[in-house]
């Protein structure tokens, strides 16, 4: 089983919103992890659209409205990555849908 993980450091509301929007065009993308100190506005709107397209969103605990519109909010970046990989993996037994709306 191969799982690809990509990271991109992006700064600015417009730039992050465009990057979130672009994830929906990636045919292999299944989960997006957002990490930052403050995210909301246009980013939140794009997260809502992304979730409607079937891509799960994990947010680190931060200020702004992104955590409110994400599937799950976690406080540890390592845990966020682990949960994303476990959700995608055929071998792991974790389903984001079962914990949607929780803060961990």
DAWOGI-V281041 format. One record per pair of residues at least 6 apart in sequence whose ideal C-beta (glycine too) atoms are under 6 Angstrom apart, sorted by the first residue. I is the first residue (numbers start at 1). GAP is how many residues later the second one is. If there is no record, write none. Layout:
BEGIN
i-><I | I>
gap-><GAP | GAP>
END
This chain:
BEGIN
i-><1 | 3 | 3 | 10 | 10 | 13 | 13 | 16 | 17 | 17 | 17 | 20 | 20 | 20 | 21 | 23 | 23 | 24 | 24 | 29 | 30 | 31 | 31 | 31 | 32 | 33 | 33 | 33 | 34 | 34 | 35 | 35 | 36 | 37 | 38 | 38 | 39 | 39 | 40 | 40 | 43 | 44 | 44 | 44 | 47 | 47 | 47 | 48 | 51 | 56 | 56 | 57 | 57 | 58 | 58 | 58 | 59 | 59 | 59 | 59 | 60 | 60 | 61 | 61 | 67 | 71 | 71 | 72 | 72 | 72 | 73 | 74 | 74 | 86 | 86 | 87 | 87>
gap-><89 | 82 | 85 | 6 | 9 | 28 | 29 | 27 | 25 | 26 | 29 | 26 | 27 | 30 | 25 | 6 | 9 | 26 | 29 | 26 | 58 | 25 | 53 | 56 | 25 | 25 | 47 | 51 | 25 | 32 | 25 | 42 | 26 | 25 | 25 | 26 | 25 | 27 | 24 | 25 | 23 | 21 | 22 | 25 | 10 | 19 | 22 | 21 | 6 | 15 | 40 | 13 | 14 | 14 | 22 | 26 | 7 | 8 | 11 | 14 | 17 | 20 | 12 | 14 | 6 | 25 | 29 | 24 | 27 | 30 | 30 | 6 | 30 | 6 | 8 | 7 | 9>
END
